């Protein structure tokens, strides 16, 4: 068994935990998925939970790209 499979995924920045949780609910609502009121997602099909996570990742990548594109002179960027 892989070593990491027994641990829960945790936010690298503790202060971001509540923001990520709120983001999860926003994405689920956008997708039309009924959000569990008791915060127990175990009754939802794995396909729906995975879709929420996938959309979260896509949106975070998009936000990071927009953030990087808005910066001028960011480290690692070459001027052409």
Secondary structure, DSSP 8 states (H G I E B T S, - for coil): --GGGGS----SSGGGHHHHHHHHHHHHHHTT----TTS--TTS-HHHHHHHHHHHHHHHHHHHHHHHHH-SS-TT----
